[in-house]
Amino acid sequence: MDDQVSTAFLLTAAAGLSTTIGSGLALLVRKPGAKLMGFALGFSAGVMVLISFVELLPGSIQSIGFLPAHAGLLAGMAGFLVIDLLIPHDYVGEHDHHETPDANGLRRVSMLLILGIGIHNLPEGMVTFVSALQDSHLGLAVAVAIAIHNIPEGLAVSAPVYAATGSRRKAFLWSFLSGISEPVGAALAAVILLPFLSTTVLGWVLAIVAGIMISISLDELIPVAKSFGTEHTPILGIMTGMGVMAFSLWMLK
């Protein structure tokens, strides 16, 4: 069990700190191609939607029953909606900004964005941790999907910080710190869940996690993928993500 918990923490940390990849891209390339971003975000959404409906929700139904599992699914979606309403955040490319704020405005935008992304990353850390506790292969798949979608978050954090301060070091550091909240989320999940973990508790958690992942995919990843201005690249990414994930799960059976 200790090895499984350690693996879950490592996967969560790796997924969270992938924001630094986006930060590096922002500092080196400034703006990755729209087609690449649209496809990558669609791929991530496809992976998470398929995992939610094919692995997590069926596992929850088997543990606690059909109706409670779907209640947990909706509770997870509602919980993420509340977080999103209270602490909204934007991705780079999600909106067209016609006016460029001054340095002070950029600093304010940066701090609010870091706070928003950090809070949003807490449940994502819990998602990765719980998935890895259920099955290490499933945890790896979830970690990869979340890592892909964390790359534009790193872009979103580092770009305004660099524009406001002119410091690559500060831009990279703040991007790094925004990703730290995912291991923090995993730690919270461990403190809260591990002492009470049972088949019933795990069943509820799997359903809630599935709801969170579906919300992330439908409310954030897919709309943002479309916002990059590509036509069919996001749906190709979704199909590819689902296909790769389905093949991977089939190979693991």
Secondary structure by P-SEA (a helix, b strand, c coil): caaaaaaaaaaaaaaaaaaaaaaaaaaacccccaaaaaaaaaaaaaaaaaaaaccaaaaaaacccaaaaaaaaaaaaaaaaaaaaaccccccccccccccccaaaaaaaaaaaaaaaaaaaaaaaaaaaaaaaacaaaaaaaaaaaaaaaaaaaaacaaaaaaacccaaaaaaaaaaaaaaaaaaaaaaaacccccccaaaaaaaaaaaaaaaaaaaaacaaaaaaacccccaaaaaaaaaaaaaaaaaaaac
